[in-house]
C-alpha cells in the first residue's frame, strides 16, 4: 500500500480555504487515490473519480477547473497532473527514478515536456532518467518548506555536493566517561578467558564454568564504564572465588562490592606508608585484605 504525506498547513492555505467542500474532497482524492503514481501525472476517468468519491460525473469538470493551477486536467486523454506532487513526495533517488518511468508510459509528449521543465524549478531533473541528453539530478535540499529527509544524490557525472559529515554520539555515555566500543568488547573477552583459565578450564575440567556469558559480560561492561580496570575486576573476582574454594562466582556480586574492595586495598597500602596499590599489581594486597591466604592454591584442584 502506497503512503502519501500531507503538511498540516494544507488547511491554512488560502487556495484550499477558498474551495467548496466538494472541491476540497476532490483535491485530496487526486493526491491519495490508488491510480496516482510517483509522478503525480496519471490517467484516470471521470467515471472512476465519481465512483470513488460519490461526486457526480456532471459536476467534475467544473470542480476540476476550480483546482487550477494546482491541478491540471487533460480532457482528451483523461490525464490528471497534481503539480506539486513530486515536489512534496520525492524523498529518495529511487522515488525520482520511479517517477521518470511513469512518464515513459504517457503519450502526451507536450505535457511530459511541460512536467519536466516545471520540476526543474525544484531541482528535480528527470531528463537523464527519461533517456534525454543533458541535465543532472541535483539534491533538492529545500522544497517549498518541505525539507527532504534523504536528499536526492547525483547518479552520474556532474557536480556533486560536498558530503556533510555525520557525527554519531554513542548512547548511554555521560560526559567524561570512557566509551564502551570495540576495545571494551575485547577486554571483556580476555577477562572471560582469564576466568575460565583460573577455574581450570579446559586443562583441569572439561566443563565450561561460566553458565551465562551474556550476563557476565554485561556486568563486566558496567564495571569498565565505572572506570575499574580489568586487573582490579579480576582480582576482586578471584578473591571471591578463592573464598569459595574455587567455585564460580558471578560478576553481579563483584559489581556490587568492587568499589569497597578497591578502596580497602588502597587504604591498607596507605596505612603502611606504601604507594597506593591498584589491584592491577597482581592484586595480592587487596586479596589478602579480603581474607585470601597465600597458602591456598592459585587455581582450584
Secondary structure, DSSP 8 states (H G I E B T S, - for coil): -------GGGGG-HHHHTS-HHHHHHHHHHHHSTT--TTSEEE--HHHHHHHH---HHHHHHHHHHTTTTEEEETTTTEEEETTHHHHH--SHHHHHHHHHHHHT---HHHHHHHHHHHHTTT---TGGGT-SS--------BTTB--SS-----SSS------------TT--TTS---SHHHHHHHHHHHHHHHHHTTBTTTBSS-S-S-HHHHHHHHHHHHHTT--HHHHHHHHHHHHHHTTT----HHHHHHHHHHHHHHHHHHHHHTT-----TTSTTHHHHHHTT--TTS-SS--
